[in-house]
Amino acid sequence: MGEVRFEKGSKEFCFFREFWNLVQRYYIPEDTEEYWQSLDDNANELAEKYDDKFFDALLIAFVKAMSDKLYEGKRNGKQTD
């Protein structure tokens, strides 16, 4: 298996550090305009900063996962945390 360790300061290292912070900040979706606008703004900022299709796919997948999580919580009458 081709394991890799990203060098500190590399594009990948920096992206994943910032992506992890984004995940932690938005992991519990809220049904508010403020939450979704902030998530969208921050995800777009990372996408523009790193300009990489793989990173874009991760960001899109995370935003979709939070949307699905919120929808499922509403559908089941449960909180999303």
C-alpha positions as CSV (number, residue, x, y, z in Angstrom):
1,M,0.0,0.0,0.0
2,G,1.3,3.4,-0.9
3,E,1.3,5.3,2.4
4,V,2.4,8.9,2.4
5,R,3.3,11.4,5.1
6,F,2.7,15.0,4.0
7,E,5.6,17.2,4.7
8,K,4.8,19.9,7.2
9,G,4.1,23.1,5.3
10,S,3.2,21.3,2.0
11,K,0.0,22.2,0.2
12,E,-1.6,18.9,1.3
13,F,-0.5,19.3,5.0
14,C,-1.9,22.8,5.1
15,F,-5.2,21.9,3.4
16,F,-5.9,18.9,5.6
17,R,-5.2,20.9,8.8
18,E,-7.6,23.7,7.7
19,F,-10.1,21.1,6.4
20,W,-10.0,19.4,9.8
21,N,-10.7,22.7,11.5
22,L,-13.7,23.3,9.2
23,V,-15.1,19.8,10.0
24,Q,-14.8,20.4,13.7
25,R,-16.4,23.8,13.5
26,Y,-19.4,22.7,11.4
27,Y,-19.9,19.1,12.3
28,I,-23.2,19.7,14.0
29,P,-25.4,21.2,11.4
30,E,-27.8,24.0,12.3
31,D,-31.0,24.9,10.5
32,T,-30.0,28.6,10.3
33,E,-29.1,30.8,7.4
34,E,-26.0,32.0,9.4
35,Y,-24.7,28.4,9.7
36,W,-25.1,27.6,6.0
37,Q,-23.7,30.9,4.8
38,S,-20.7,30.6,7.1
39,L,-20.0,27.0,6.0
40,D,-20.4,27.9,2.3
41,D,-18.1,31.0,2.7
42,N,-15.4,29.0,4.6
43,A,-15.6,26.0,2.2
44,N,-15.3,28.3,-0.8
45,E,-12.4,30.2,0.7
46,L,-10.5,26.9,1.1
47,A,-11.5,25.8,-2.5
48,E,-10.1,29.1,-3.9
49,K,-7.0,29.1,-1.7
50,Y,-5.9,25.5,-2.6
51,D,-7.4,25.2,-6.1
52,D,-7.3,21.4,-6.4
53,K,-10.1,19.1,-7.7
54,F,-9.5,16.5,-5.0
55,F,-9.7,19.1,-2.3
56,D,-12.9,20.5,-3.9
57,A,-14.4,17.0,-3.9
58,L,-13.7,16.7,-0.1
59,L,-15.3,20.0,0.6
60,I,-18.4,19.3,-1.5
61,A,-18.7,15.9,0.2
62,F,-18.5,17.4,3.7
63,V,-21.1,20.1,2.9
64,K,-23.5,17.4,1.4
65,A,-22.9,15.2,4.5
66,M,-23.9,18.0,6.8
67,S,-27.0,18.7,4.7
68,D,-28.0,15.0,4.7
69,K,-27.3,14.9,8.5
70,L,-29.6,17.8,9.1
71,Y,-32.3,16.4,6.8
72,E,-32.2,13.0,8.5
73,G,-32.4,14.6,11.9
74,K,-35.4,16.5,10.9
75,R,-37.0,13.5,9.2
76,N,-36.5,11.4,12.3
77,G,-37.4,14.2,14.7
78,K,-34.0,14.0,16.3
79,Q,-31.3,16.4,17.0
80,T,-28.3,16.2,14.7
81,D,-25.5,15.9,17.3
